[in-house]
Amino acid sequence: MDFWDFLGSRHEQLLADALQHASAVFQCMVAATLIGVLIGVVTYRSEWAGNLATLSTSTILTIPSLAMIGLLIPVLGLGVPPTVTALTLYGLLPIVRNSIVGLRGVDPALVDAAKGIGMSRPARLLRVELPLAWPPILTGIRVSTQMLMGIAAIAAFASGPGLGNEIFRGIASLGSKNALNQVLAGTLGIIVLALLFDAAYVLLGRLTISRGIRA
């Protein structure tokens, strides 16, 4: 069976796996973004705290994905919980680092001006600092998403959702007539999803970043 015939015969399963893969990455990116930006907000004013946050999240990223999921299985079991936990942790570094860089890069004169007109510290953060730091934060989110698209394939090791199941099934049945088709279908599906997510982020940037900041 050639590759196109394989896609035609398995399109429903492949679409279901792709939707699960995209859903898992999206949910983990939402969680990683909220946690990462919060860490950035808490630590960016202090040099040592910012360095500690960056070092901690970079250390997490050095743990091999198979090892991370393997360590989480005894605690969280198989399936979605270890997948979501691992992906969220892996997605933190670019977001934390870019949040700190973006917030530190805000012109102090603008913050002082906002303070001068009576804005409270939370108001300055929400209405001045975070909007100006949004471009690098969004870049961090884009980088994290591309990483998690590939890492999410390893979730099949823990019976997790997504296109990694196609890849693992193909590897497990090497030598059979459809083994290569399964690996190729899973891999290409992940690439297509990564491109679609990145295109969505480009559109989001155009909608949420003013022309003055983009320039």
PyMOL commands that set and color helices and strands:
alter all, ss='L'
color gray80, all
select helices_A, chain A and resi 3-43+47-61+65-76+80-90+92-104+108-116+121-158+164-172+179-208+211-214
alter helices_A, ss='H'
color red, helices_A
deselect
rebuild
show_as cartoon
